[in-house]
Amino acid sequence: MKAKKILTVATILFVAIITIPLYLGANNMVAENISLTEQDTTDDYTNIQFDISWDNSWRTSGGPSNWDAAWVFAKWKLSNGTTNWAHCTIDTTDANHTAPAGSTIDAPNQGTKNGKPFTPGIFIYRSSNGSGSNDYNTVKLRWNYGADDVADDATVNVKVFAVEMVYAPEADFYLGDGISLQCFEGTDNNPVQITTEETIVKATASGDATLQSGVKVDGDGGICTTGTGAIDNADYPTGYKAFFCMKYEITQGQYAEFLNTLTPTQDANRSIQDLGSYTTYGGTISGSQGNRTASAPDRACNCLSWMDACAYADWAGLRPMTELEYEKACRGTNDPVAGEFSWGNTTLICAVDQTSYLGDGTETALPPDANCCMWGAVHVHHPMRSGIFATASTTRTQSGAGYYGVMEMSGNVMDRTVTLGNSTGRGFTGVLGDGVLSTNGYADATNWPGMSGGEVTGSEGSGKRGFGWDASASNILTLTMSSRVMAQSPNPTSPRGFSDGFRCVRSTP
């Protein structure tokens, strides 16, 4: 099961149509036959048409009661080079898009742009229960180009991107497992269940002092605290409500494609390939501004600062994940198991090597039954291919998957999350990205932690969960799904760590 890459195509709008080779996605995700059709110059829209297919898809009404989906969005620029890449305003009326038989398109409304209803992207997924490959032909997304100030006779380039997501439905879930380092607990020193009712969440005695007096969590209505710096935040994403989560951490190929849409100034702040020892620890992104490539595009992207991560999330129309959502994505509705990893038990088999170092996406883990990438590896001292432990027939434990099918939430690279452990993190309101960055390449979404700081100090309010490939046998508990040992570790003096990765989420209406 290969990790999903971003999927791209360039076309010429309104004059001629030229298709360039696609950037293929994980699980054999492919978009092809891309064109722009049925332009309406009265209402200023056109359809972005394409075929999309991928493997290892599912939808089930039993067990986790969820499905996977492709989050699809697009960028445009004038082909004469006088503009930078900008986000396409996609129509918010589901019926204005064409979903092929067997599929559903969900175009979530995210406000307005130039007087037009706006969404930065759409979800496409199975419309009924089933599993296996998806092959959806003649998908049509309505692009309201008039809202983007594109003239009827303009000649533009368009890129289309897709990211595989997993749906986590609204549900009760537990925080903490009773023994992991600095894990959450309730008033009775046991794991605490998040429901629609208000409950007090604390940290263990050796953990986060700011949580010792407790944070009141209402699954259906945010959080509140008392005392100095009290916060009443009804919009904090507690994890109880439904959300979509990236199935894989951002890959190096995805990040390279992100960089390729940035201006020189934005690229200078977001580029990671010039970091010392970058290639030593598995980094493969190279090339110049606008022409970045990754020689191991499926490998999880490490060396991401909090600002890098937030910029990617905003650019993609997604948002950061809270550490409460992290635990729900891992544990789901199951009862806690002491010392469990993200796959729901304590079985851990470390990869000691891989079959190839070509980075072409065909590499598999050795031994074949490995389910985690950590420092115990003899030869693999860097992140591995996202989804490397999973095949069409592996179990949750064998593939290292969370309850809902999210991969590698223990090991490989750390999942950077919004912390519950300080006032900056607790001010997060779950605002979604809109596809637009600041001129310097920073996310500019309201109330995202760190947006008022710089590259070094701006990660306040963030932390890390799940640890990464540099975890060793001596600190193996840091890999467990409930460990908060780095839940408030923004790395202010070293913002780009060699095991720091990221995955985005998106709330549902």
Summary of the structure (lengths in Angstrom):
residues: 509
radius of gyration: 21.6
end to end distance: 30.2
largest distance: 67.8
contacts: 1905
relative contact order: 0.15
helix: 12%
strand: 28%
